[in-house]
Amino acid sequence: MNDAVQVPRAAFERGAWARASVSIRRAVLLRWADKLEGHAENLAILDALSTGKLAAETCDAHVPFAARVVRWFAECLDKNQGTVGTAGEDHLAWVTSQPLGAAAAVVPWNYSVGIAVWKMVPSLAAGNSLIVKPHENAPYSALAVARLAMPQVFPRSAECPPWGTGHRSGDWAPQQNRRAVVHWINIPTSRVCWLSRQMRHYEWQNQEGCPMKATGRLGRDFTGSAVEPQHPEYDAARRVFNGMIDRRPAMVARCRTISDVVAAVRSARELGWNITARGGGHSVAGFGTCDGGMVVDLSRMRSVRVNAALGVAEVDGGALWSDVDAITQRYDLAIPGGKVSTTGVAGLTLGGGHGYLSKAYGLTVDSLLAATVVTADGRVVETNPDLEPELWWAIRGGGGNFGVVTSFTFALHRVPRVVLSGHLIYEVNHAPVVWDAFVWAAEQAPRTVSLDFVALTAPDLPEIPERLRGRSAIAIAAFAFGDLSTGARILDQIRRVVSPEADLVRPKLYTEFQGSLDANHPAGLRNYWTSASRPTLNNSAAGALLDSVFPLPSRQSVALVMKWDGAISDVNSEDSAVPDRSPCWVIHPMAAWSDPSDDERGVDWARRVRAAVATDGEAYLNFTGERSRQQVAAYFGAPHLRRLRAAKSAWDPDNVFCFNHNITPL
C-alpha cells in the first residue's frame, strides 16, 4: 500500500518510546507531520518535540495545529498510553500496515483525542478503523465508547459503568466483563465524526481519577466547565440557597469570562433550552436554577474593580455583596446593597435592591451607571442612559427577563468604615410600646439613620439575659453612618421610652454589620418569603401584624417592618422599572426551617402575616418566593407592565429567559 507507514514496532511497545533513540522518534514524528497538512518543514520544532524539551505554551503559540497534534501524540506515547503490545500480533500488524491516520488514533479516548480525531477525520482514509483502548486512568471504558459508536453490537442492557465515575479500569467491571473492558475495539471511520461530536465534551481533568467536564456542547473555546446530570458534581451544581428548591437543569455552565457566557447562551438556543442566570444563587424563589434548561452560572466571575478617584466600581455578575463591600470600604465608599452579605449583586440589583443605605442613597439600581448584557441571541450589549435606553430602563427593576448581565458599573457613595449599628432587644410583652417608639423614630430619623422592627428568636449570646435566649422577642435593628452622634440621639430617645433587655448597638465596621445576619441565613435551609406594603400603619394594622407574627414557626424565622422613603422616593417612578416610589411601610415575613415536615407550617405562617396587613400594596418581588403572573402584573401595574413587555419582545421575543418573575412578550 503506497500510503502505508512502516512505524517501527519498537516505537509502540510498552515503554519503548521513552527508550527509543532520538533518530527513531524524529523519524516517526516527521512522518506524522508530513501527513498532517504538510507542516514538516519546521525541523527545529520537530527536533524539540522528539527530545520532549519544548514547553507546551511555546508550541501552542508558534506551531500550527498539525505540530500541536504531533506534540500531543508524542506525549501520549511517552506516557505509554499508546502501547499496542497487549493487543496481539494481529492488531500490531494491522497498525503498521495501515495509512498513518489510522495508526494515529491508537490512543485512549478522551477529550483531547476527540478534538484531535475530529480535526483529523478528513485525513483518515475511507474504510479504515479507529482503534480505542483505555489505559489505567482513562475516564471510561472501551465498552462505553463502543456503545456510542455501535449500539447495535453493544446494547445498553450489557453491564457498563456510569459515565464520569473516575474509577480505574480494573474497578469498572466484574470479572465476566473484564475482557470487554481491556480489549481494543475497532470503530469504522464512518462513525468517527459522529462519535467525536458525542464525546469530545468529556474532558478528563487529570490523571488521578477526577471528574470530567462536559464542555463540548459549549464549543472548544469555552474556558469554564459544564456539569450535566451524569456528572458527580451535578447535585451540588444545581443546588441554590433555598433548600426547598429541587430542580434539575439539563446543564450548568460554570462561566469564567463573558465569552463563556456567550457560548453558553448560544449553545442553549441551538439545543432549544430555556436559560436562567445564577449570580449568588440567593433568590428565595430559586431563579438560580431550573428544570430542563441551561443554568449560566456566573459564580466564578466575582471581580470588583474600584476607581476611587472617579467614585465608580465595576462589578462582575457573579459577585456577592461581601466581595463588593470588602473592596469599596478600603476607600470609605459603598453601594446600597442587601442586608445579608452572601446575597448576589446581580439578582438584588435587577430586582431593584434595598438595604441599610437605601434611605440615604436610594435603591441599588439608582446607583447603576451602566451594564453589560448578553442577550437571548448571544450578543454582547452595553447599555446605559444613552445606549439602548429601553433595555436600560427595563433591567433596572425588571429582573432577569432580558439577558445575562455580566457586569455592572455603579456610582460609589461616601460611607466611613465605622458605623453605629446593632439591635435593641425586648420581650414580646413590650411590643405595643416598642412599636410606637419605632414608628416615631423611623419617621423622624434623618437619611443617615435606618431602623427596622424585627420579630425574632433571641440568639444565644452572652449579652442577652439567659431567660430570653431561645425565646420569641422583638427588636429594633439600627444603622447609622456619617455623624454617629445623630444616630445615637435617636436611639437614646427610644431607650428612654422603653429600656431594652439587651442593647447590642455599638460602633463597628460597616463590613462587620453587613455580615452580621449571615449566620442566621445559611444556604440549604428551607425558605418561604413574602411581603406587602402599606402607605400607613395605623394602630389597628399594627395590632393585627403583632397578633399574626407570634408564635414564630422556627428559630430561624423572622418578620421585618421597614420604612421606605428618603432617597428611594426622590426618583420618579417612570425613570426605572421599579413601579412605585411613594413612601410606604414594607412588611417582610421570612420563614426558614430545616425539616421538610415543617413546610406547611412555615408557608402558612408567612402567608398569614402578609394577609394580616395586606392592602392594595403588592409584594416587592425580590422579597417573595412565588412567581405567579397575577402577582407580577399587580406589582408592576398596567403602564409599567406594557413597557416591560415591549422591551421583552425586543430583547427576548422567544421568552428563553423565563425562570424568573416572568414578563411575557407582547
N, C-alpha and C positions, 0 to 999 in steps of 0.2 A: 504494500500500500504506500503510494508516494508520500502521503501526508503523515505517515506513521512517525512517531518519535520514539527512538530506542533509548528510553530512560534507563540508566544503569540500575540494575537490580539493587545494588548496594545503597543507592540513594533512598530506597523505600523500605529497607529492612529496619526492624526496630533498633533505634539508637544509631543507625548508620549515618544519618545526615550529620549529626554532631561530630562523627569521626571522619567524615569524608574530607578529602583534600579540597583546598580552595579551588583547584582547577576543575574538579568534578562539580562542585557547587556552581561555579561560574558557568560551566558548560550547560548545566540544566537550566539555570536562570536565563541565560541568553536565549535558549530555545523557547522558553516560556515567553519572554519579552518579544521575541520575533513573532510569535503567534498573536500576541496581544497588541494589535493595532500598530505594529511596526515601530515600536519605541526602543529598539535595541541599540540605537546609536549612542546612548549615554553610558559609555563604558565605565566612567568613573562612578556613577551611581550604582551600576551593577557590581563593580568591584566592592564597593562599600556594602552592598546587600549580601554579597557572597561571603563576606567576612563577618557580617552581623554587627557592624560598628556604626551604622547610620542611625541617628536619632529619628524617632517617628515624626516629630514635628518638622524636621528638616525635609524629610521625604514628602510629607503632606504638602509642604509649602512650595516645593520646587519640581516635583516629579509628576508627570501625567498620571492619570488614573491607572494606566496599564502597569506602570512601575510600582504604584502603591499595591496593586494586586499581587505583583511579584513579591514585594516585601512581605505581604501578609501570608502568602502561601509558604514562603521560606520560613517564617516564624512558626507556622503550624508544623512544618517538617522538623524544625529544630526542637519543638516540644514533644516529638514523637506522636503527634496527633494524626499524622498522615501515613502511618505504617500500614502495610498490607501483608506483613509476614504471617498473620494469623488467618488470612483469608484463603490460603491454599494456593497450590501451584497454578490451578486453572485460572483463578482470578488474577494472579500476578502476570500470567501470560497474556490475559485479556488486556490488562492495563498497558503493558509495554508494547502492545501491537496496535493500539488504537491512536487516532489523532489526539494531539495534545489536549484539546478541550475536554475530552473525557477523563484523561488522567488528572487534569487539574481539579476535578471535582472529588477526588479521592481524599476526603477530609470529613471530620464530624460536622454534622449540620448544626449551624447556629445562626445567629443574626448576621454575622459577618459573611458567612458562606452564602446566606440567602441573598445579600446585596451583591456579592461578587458574581455568583452564578446568574443572577438576574441581569447584570450588566454583560455577562459573557455569553448569554444564550445565543446571540447571532453567530458566535464562533464555534458553537457545538454542532458538529455535523449531524445531519438528519439520520435517525436510526441508531445513534449512539445511546448510551445509558449514563445516567448519573449514579454513582456509587456512593452510598451513605453508610457510615458506620459510627456509632457513638464511641467516645473514649470514656475513661472512668469518671470524668466530671461533666460530661455532656448534659445539657439541661433536660433532655427527654430521650426516650429510647428510639432505636431504629424502627421498632414496631409501630410507634406512634406516627413517625414520619411516613411509613409505608401506608398507614391507614388513610392519611390525607391524599397520598398520590394514587393509591389503588384500592379504594374502599371495597370493590367487589371481591378482591382477593383476601383482604384483611378486614372482616366485618367488625362493627363496634361490639358485638357480643363477645368477642375474644377478650381475654383479660389484658388490661393495659393500665399503666399508672396514670394518674391525673396530670394534666399539663402543669408545669411550673412547680413541681414538688421540691426540686432541688436535691433529691436523693441521688446517691451514686448508683451507677448502672447495676452493680451487684445486688442492690437492695430493691430494685424495682419489681422484679417478677419472681413468682415462686419457681421452684426448680424445673417444673414441667414446661415453663415458658422461657427458661433461660436461653435456650438456643435461638429463639426468635429475637431476643434482646441483643445478643452479641454477634450475630452474623451479618455479613454485608447484604445489602438489598440493592438490586439494580432497578432504577426507575427510568422509563423511557423519556427521552428529551422532549417528546410531545407534551409531557406533563410538567416540565421544569418551570416554565413561565407561571403556570397556574399554582404550582407548589410554592414557588418563591413568593408570590403575592399573598398566599395564605399564611406563610410562616415567617416572612422577613421582619415582622414587627415583634418577634420574640427575641429579646436580647439577653444573653447571659451576662450578668453584671460582673462576675469574677470567677475565679477557679475554685472557690470554696463552697459552692452549693448555695449561693444567694438567689433570691427570686429573680425572675425575668421582668423586663419592661416591655409592655405592649405598645410600641411606638410606630409601627409600620403604617397603620392607617392614617397617621398624622403626618406622614412624609418623612423623608430621610433627613431633612434639615431641622426637625423638631428636637430641641435640646433638653426638654423636660423628660418626664416619664409618664406613662399611661397605665392605668390599672383597670383591668376588666374582671368580670365575675370569677374567672378561674384563678386569678392571682391571689397568693396567700395574704396580701395586704388589703384585699378588697373590702373586707368588713370595716377595717379601720379607716379606709379612704372614703367610704360612703357615710361615715358617722358624722353627725353635727352636734352642736351644743345641746339641743333639746333631745333628751333620751326617749321621748315619745315618738320621734320621727324614725320610721323604719322603711326607707325607700331604697330601691335597687336600680341605680343608673346602669346604662349599658357600658359606660366608660367614664372614668375620672381622669382628666388630662391635667397633670400637675405641671403648670407652665412656669418657665423661668424668664421669658422675655416676651415682648409684645409680638414678636414673630411667632412664638409658640401659640399665643392666643389666636392669632390669625389662622394658623394651621388647624387648630382645634375647631374653630368656628366653621371654617370651610369644609373640613372633613365631616363634621356633623351634618352640614347641609347636604353633602354628597350622599351620606348614608341615610338621609331622611329622618334624622333625630332632632328632637327639640333640645334646647340648650338652657342651662342655668349657670350663673356665675357664682363662685364662692370666694368671698373675701376673708372675713374672720370666721365664717360659719356660725355666727351667733344669732341668726334670725330665729326667733321663737317659733315662727311658722315653718321652719325647715326649708327655706328657699335656697339654702346652700347645697341641696341635693335634689334628686328627682327620681322618678320611675321611668326606666327605659330610654333615657336621653343621655346627653353629654353634660357632665359637670366640668366647667372650665375653672379649675382650682388655681387661684392666684396666691395661695398661702406662701409660696416661695418667692413672691415678688413683694418684699416688705421694706424697700429702701425709703428713707426720708432724707431729703436734701434741703437744707435751710440756707437762705441768703439773708442774714440778719440785717445787713445794711439796707436792703430793699424791703425787708419785712415780709418776705414770702417764703413759702415752703412747698416743695413738690413731693407728693406722697404717692407711692405705688398702691395699686388697687388691693393688694393683699395685706397691707399694713394694719396693725392693731393700734388703738389709741395709746397703749403703753409705749409703742415704738415712737409715735409722734411726740408724746409728752417728754420722753427721755431726751430727745434731741432739742426740741424747741425751748425747754426750760433751762438749757445751758445759757441761753441768751435772755432769760426772763421774758419769754414770749410763749404764747399758747394759741390754740384754736378751740372754739367751743366744741367739746367732744362729749362722749357718753359718760354716764356715771359709773360704769364698770369698765375698767381699762382693758379687759380682754375682748371688748367689742371691736368688730372690724370697722375701719374707716369707711369703706365703700357703702355697705348696707345702710349704716346710720346716716351718711351724707345724702344718699339718693332718696331716702325717705323724708328728709328734712333735717333731722338731727337736733336733739335737745340735750343740754347739760347744765352744769352749775354756772357756766359763764354766759348762758343764753340771755339772761336778763340784761347783762351789760353789752354783749356783742351780737346778739341775735342767734338765730338757728345756725347750724353748721353750714347750710347751703348759702347763707348770707355772707359768709367769708370766702366762698368759692370764686376764683378768678378765671379759671379755665379747666378744661378736662380733655382727656384723650379717650376716644371711644372706638372700640372695634364693633362695627355694625353687623347686622344679620347677613349681609352679603360678603363679609370678610374684609371690608375696607377699614382703614385707619383714618378716623376723622377727628380733627381738632375742632373744639367748639368753645366759644366764649361769647360775650355780648355782641361781638361784631361778626363772628364766624358761625354760620348755621344757627341763627338766633332761635328758631323754633325748637331745635334739638336742645339748645342751651336752656330754654325755658322748661322743657319737659323733664330733663334729667334732674332738675332741682326740685324734687318732691314727688316725681312720678315713679320712683323706684327703679328696678332693674328691667323695665319694659323695653328699653330702646337699644340695648347693646351691652357689651362688657366694657366697663370703664377701667382702664388700666393705669391711669394716672390722674391725680387731682392737684391743681395748683391753688393754694389757699393764701389769703391775707393773714398775717400774724398780728396778734394783739398783745399789748403790754400786760403781763401778769407776773409780778415778782414771785420768786421761788417760795417764799414763806407766806402762808395764808393762815387765816383763823378758821378752824373747821372742827367738826365733831358732832356729837349727839347729846342732847339733854333728854334723859330717860326718866319716865314717870310710870307709876302704877296706873292700871286701867281705870280705877275709880276716880281718878283726877281728869278723865277725858274731857268733860264739858268745859272746865276752866282752862285747861291747856289748849283746847280747840279755840276758844275765844281769844286767848293770848296769841296764838299762832296767826289767826286771821288778821288781827290788828297789826302785828309785826310785819306780815307778808305784804300788806297794803301800804305800810308806811316806810318800809326799808328802801334805801337808795339802790341804784342798779348794781353796786358792787357787793351787795348782800343778798344771798339767795337762801330761802328757807323752804323745807318740806315737812309736812306732817306725815308720820310713819306709824303704822301698826305693825308690830313685830314681836318676835320672841326674844326676850332679853338674853344676850350672849353670856357665856361662862367666862367672865373676865374678873380679875381681882378688884377692879374699880366699881363693880356692881355689887350691891348688897346680896348676900347669899340667898335671902328669902325671895329675891326677884329673878335669880338666874334660872333660865329654862322656862319661865312663865310668860304669859302674854303681857305685853307692855305697850306703851305709846312713847313716841319720841318726837322731838323737833330736830331735824338734821340741818345744821347751819354751815354756811360757807361765806367767807368774806375775804376780799383781797384789796390791795391798794392801801388805803389808810385803815389799818386794822382797828383803830380806836372807834371808828364808826360802827363796825360790826359789834364790837364789844359793848357799846352803849345800848344797841338794840337788844342784845341778849341779856344784859343786866336788867332791862325793863321786864323781860319775860320772867327772869328769876325772881323778881320782886313780887310778881303776881302769884307765882306758884314755884316753890323751890323743888328742883329735880331730885329724884332718888339717886341718880348718878349723873355727874357732869363730866363729859368726855371731851368738851370743847377746849382746844388749846392751839397755840401756833404750831404748825407743822409744814413740811414740804408739800407743795401742790401735788407732786407725783405720788407722795405717800397717801394723801387723801383720795386721789383719783383711784388708787388701787385698794382702798380700804374695804370695799364691798366685794372684791373678787372672791374671797373665800366663801362668802355666802351664796355665790352663784357659780359653782363649779360646773364644768361640762359633764354631761351624762345624766344629770337629774331630769326627771320628767317635769315638764313645764307647761302651764297654760296661763297665758296672759290676756288681758283685755283692757279697755279703757273707755272713758266717757268724758265729756267736757260740759261745763255749765258756765253761763255768763256770771252767775252769782251763786252763792251757797248760803241760804238763809238757815235759821235755826231748825226748821223742820227737815230740810235736806241733810243738815249736819247730823241731826239725831238719827235719821234713817241710815245714814252712812255708818255711824258708830255702832248702831244695833246690828247691822249686817256683817260687820267685819269680824266680830268675835263670836265663837271661838275660831282661831286660825286653824286651817286644816293640817298644818305641819310646822315644824320649827323653821324650815327654810322659807315659808310663805310670808309675804309682806304686802301691805297695801300703802300706796303713796298718794298724797294730795299735794299738788304744787300749783303755784300761780304763774300763768304765762302772761307776761306783759313786758314792759320796758322796751328794749331794742327789738324784741320779736314783733311788736306791734308798730314799730317805726316803718316797716317795709309794707308797701302796698300789696294787697293780695293778688293783684294782677301781674306783679313782677316775677313771680315764680309759680310753680305748680302747687305749692303749699296753699290750700284753698282759703283759709280764714285766719287772719292775723289779729282779730279782735281780742282784747284782754279776756281771759277766761280762767276758770279753775279746771284742772285736769285731774281726774281720779284714775288711778292705775293699780288695780289688784294683780298681783303676780303670785300665782300658786306654783309651788315647787315641792316635789316629793320623790321618793326613790322606789317605792313598792308599786308595781302595776295594779295591784288590787285596790289601791287608793285613787285610781284615775277618776272615777266618778265623783268622789268626794272633792277632789281638787278642782275639777272643772266646774262643778255645781257651785262651789264657794265663790270662785271668781265671777261667774255669771250673776250670782246673787248680789254681790257687792255692786257690780255695774248697774244692775236693774234698780237698785235702791236709790240711785242718784241720776239715772239717765233721763235726759230730756231730748230735745231735737239735736243737741250737740253730739256728733258722732265720734267714734273711736279714732284716735291718731294711729295710723296704720302701722308704724314701727312698734307700737305697744300692743299689738294684738296678734294672736296666733291663728285667727281664722282668715279665710280668703274668699268669702262669698262675693259674687258680683253685686249683690244688693248693698253690701257694706261698702264696697269700693265706690259705687255710684252715690251713696249717701254721703260719704266722706268728701269727695271732690265737688259734688254739686254739678248741675247741668252745664253751666258755662265752661268750667274748667274741664269737665269730662269730654265735652265736644272737642276742645282744643287738643287735649291729650290723645284722643282717638285719631285726630287728623295727623298728629305727629307720629303716632304708631303706624298709620297707613303709609306714611312717607319713609319711615326707617325700618319697620319690621312688618311689612304687609302680610306675611305668612304666619305671624304670631309664633315664631320659633322660641322667643323669649317669653314663655307662658307660665313658668313656675314662679309666680310672684303674685302680688295683689294685681291681678291681670287687668290690663286695659286692652280691649279688643279693637282691631282696626275698624274703620268705617266700612 
